[in-house]
């Protein structure tokens, strides 16, 4: 255990996303999003798990509760609140043909209330909820969505940019590309071309991010003076057997196919990493194709994407153990291209999510890896937290334990390893719709009673505001 404090101007925040908390899914002229559609179509989701209320139709009803949300944030003592804007609430059909002023007004009221409480808004432009109208013409597989995203961003820079100084273009592009268009386990639920669609989508997401970054940089930065970048999610990967070269190679591949897929073109050398390029090309040629299934950037696209960041946004929760797995030559999918299987150590503590084991050591390691791999960029952790599935207990000792040991590893990375960590954001403000897992998995620092129509909220012990107060862990 390491005693010490974070730099003086360190940012402490908490995060949320529009579809998970807002509700008001068709209120005041909002258009449907792919997540509205995904949760409304019977059979799209494991209904036994979610029950009949597994939609974001009402969720935490944040659309009608600006004041209550800000009161919770004030009592946590955070300096920042990261939230996302629902594209289809502002532009119901995804285009600027019609701007929904009532939707825009909700975000203006929220931002004004945050600033009045001395809490800086951190705004995510896209947290997975594409307008359904754009999905109807191909969604992120259609490269016209790049231009639509740029136009949407411009509306927000024009209307909110004087008050917002911290922007995130895309949240977790990996999950949009792989879960949305490969595995099909998240909206829009597409899984027909798992060896091509995720790469086409990832390609367009990278270009869309770059266009919005340049728009801000060239047109709005001078007058508004904010920061803008992307948030990338990644687990840490350890070889299952640290003495096996195969397992060590699998861990490296895991990181390059997950974090490196989107980080490499932006933060390193303007193109996909060699590990991905080589693996996908070799498998594509062995399948009788004339070229790789991974799209190629033109030289001008490479230059357009390279360096489009002001910081490295990281979402991190857990660690996996990796080993090599060989798929048969004919299988075309992201998983078979990667060729990595993952397991967890039985001694690691569980959480309320099958995929999330409590593994704090991986947090320090991934922060150090980003420092070394991408030339020590400023890093903001934009999500980190733990879930549970039990009935409400005020004294949530397992969450206190998680935050204490994870944030302590982040402190070690900052003080001992020289990682340029500028801020930390806990996931999440309150229990909400955990996407396809419904309302069973609870990540909130506040409990929400979803069985009561009034949706009452109660704070959990969680200890986070104490860490904020002390700016870390001063030696007692």
Secondary structure, DSSP 8 states (H G I E B T S, - for coil): ---EE--TT-EEEEE--HHHH---TTGGG---BHHHHHHHSTTSS-HHHH-TT-SSSSTT-GGG-HHHHHHHHHHHT-SEEEEE--HHHHSTTSSTTS--HHHHHHHHHHHHHHHHTT-EEEEEEESS--BHHHHTTTGGGSTHHHHHHHHHHHHHHHHHTTT--EEEEEE-HHIIIIIIIII-SSTT---TTTTTHHHHHHHHHHHHHHHHHHHIIIIIHHHH--EEEEEEE--EEEESSTT-HHHHHHHHHHHHHHHHHHHIIIIIISS--HHHHHHHHHHHHHTT-SS-SS----HHHHHHHTT--SSEEEE---EEEEEE----TT--SHHHHHTEEEE--TTSB--SSTT--B-THHHHHHHHHHHHHTTS--EEEEE----B-S---S--HHHHHHHHHHHHHHHHHHHTS---EEEEEEE-SB----GGGTTSSB--SEEE-TTSTT--EEE----HHHHHHHTEE---
